[in-house]
Amino acid sequence: MKAEAVESGEASTIIAAPKRGINRGISIADLILRGVAAIGTFASALTMGTTSETLTIFTQPIMIRAKYNDLPSLTFFVIANSIVCGYLVLSIPLSISHFIRREARITRIILVIFDTAMVELLTAGAAAATVVVYLAHKRNANWLAICQQFNNFCERISGSLIGSFASIIMIMLIIITSAVALSRH
């Protein structure tokens, strides 16, 4: 009888050991993804926020300037990326605390809720800016194809969108890893 108890005790120890390793791996992935997403949102906000180009029309002494804050959608994009970047930086200490306390369910649940809200905010900002970029590249309705004249401006705002959409994917992966960690408790 004692042999059976020892064997079942060893079996539960063997099963529990990989679970700890997986939770540690999930915590590492969560931290790395948060860092990468924070860098992506910061770079997107910085790139869009510093984008401006001036075009001089030679037939008339007129200078036309394109800036991100000329369009409310691009301003919303910068604000959304800035808020999400700030949140991600502030959530990194909680992510680090999951190394120490792997069974921290409440903080993981709170992070999942806020991560979901932040991915929604970031998606809204990126979608609003995508519409403007699309209209700038294509000539639609009463819009002239702005990107034919303001090449640098359009390249920078398009690159900013790429960084933001990459950050959206990172935050979605963060939510998935947090859900996996919660399901393993």
N, C-alpha and C positions, 0 to 999 in steps of 0.2 A: 504494500500500500504506500509506503514512503517513497518507493521508487517512482510510482505513478505521480505523486504530488511533486516530486522534484522535476520529473520530466515535463509536467504541465506548467510548472513554474518557469522552467527554462524556455519552454515554447513561448510563453507570454513575453518573456524578456527578449527573445529573438524577434518576435513580431514588433515589439515596441521600439527596438533600436532603429530599424529603418525609418520608422515614423518620425523620430527626432531628426534624423538626417534630412528627410524630405522637408520638414518644417524649417529647418535651418536654410536649406536651399531656396525655399519659397521666400524666406525673409531676405536673403541676399538678392534674389531676383527683384523683389519689391523695392529694395533700396536702389539698386542699379537703374531700374525702370523709372523711378521717381527722379533720380538725378538726370537721366537722359531727357526725360520729358520737361524738366525744369529748364535745362539748357535749350531745348528746342523752342519752348514758349518764350524764353527770354530773347533768343536770337530772332524769332519772328516779330516780336514787339519792337525790338531795337531796329531791325531792318526796315519795317514798315514806318516806324516813327521818324526815322531819319531820311526817308525817301522824299526827294524833291528834285525837279528838273525845270530849267528855264529854257524856253525856246524863243529865239529872236526871229521875227518876221522881217525879211529884208525889204520887202516892197513898201512897208510902212514902219515907222519907228515905234513898233509895239513889241513888248516882251510879254510872253505868256508863261505863267509858272504853274506847274502841276505839283501839288503837295497832297499828302495823305489826308490831312484834315480839311481838305476841300469837299470831301465826301463823307457824310455821316457813317456810312457802312464801314469805311476803312478806319474811322475813329473808333467805332465800336469794336472792331477787330483788335486794335492796339490795346484798348481798355480790357477786353476779355482775356487776351494773352497775358497782360500784366497781372490781372487778378489771379489767374490760374498759376502763373509762375510764382507769385507770392505765396499762394496756398501750398504749392508743392515744396517750396523751400521750408515753410513752417511745418510741414508734415514729415520731413526727413527725420527729426529727432524721435518722433513716435515710431517711425519705421525702424530706426536703430534700436529702440527699446524692445522691439520684438525679438532681437537676438538674445537679450537678457531674460525676458519673460515670454517664452514661446506660447504659453497658454493664455495670452492676453486677448480674450475674446471681445471685451467691450471696446477696446481701442481699435481693434480690427473692424468691428461693426460700424463704429463712428467713421473710420476712414473710408469704408465702402460707401457709406451714405454721402459723404462729402466728395469722394472721388466721382461718384455718379453725377452729382450736381455740377462739378467742374467740367466733366466731359461734355455735359449738355451745354454749358456756357461757351466752352471752346468751340464746339460744333456749330453753335448759332453764330458766333463771330466769324468763323471760317466760311460758313455758308453765305453770310451777308457779303463778305469780301469777295468770294468767288463769283458772285453775280456781277459785281462791278468789274472784276478782272475780265470776265467773259465778254461783257459789253465793251470794254476797252480794246479787246483784241478783235472783236468782230464788229462790223458796222450794222447796227440794228436801229430801227425806227428813226428817231431824229439825232441819234448819236453819230458822230464821226468816229472813224477808227482811230482812237487816241494813240494807240501804240505805234501807228505809222509815223507819228511825229515825235513822241516821247518814248524812245526805245529803252533808255536806261531806267526810267520810272517804271515801265511795265515789266522789265526783267526783275527788278528788285521786289515789286509787289507779288509777282508770280513766285519768286523764290521764297518769300515770306510765307506764302500759302502752303508751300511744300513742307516747310518746317512745322507749321501749325497742324497740318494733317498727319504728319509723322508723330507729333505729340499726342494727337487724339488716339492714334493706334497704341501708343505706349500706355496711356491712361486706361484704355480698355483692357490691355494686358495686365495692368496693375489690379483692376477690378476682378479679373478672372483669377489671378494668383491669390488675392485675398479671399475670394469665395472658396477656392480649393483649400486654403489654410483653415478657414472656418469649418469646412466640412470634415476635416481630418481630426478635429478636437473631439 
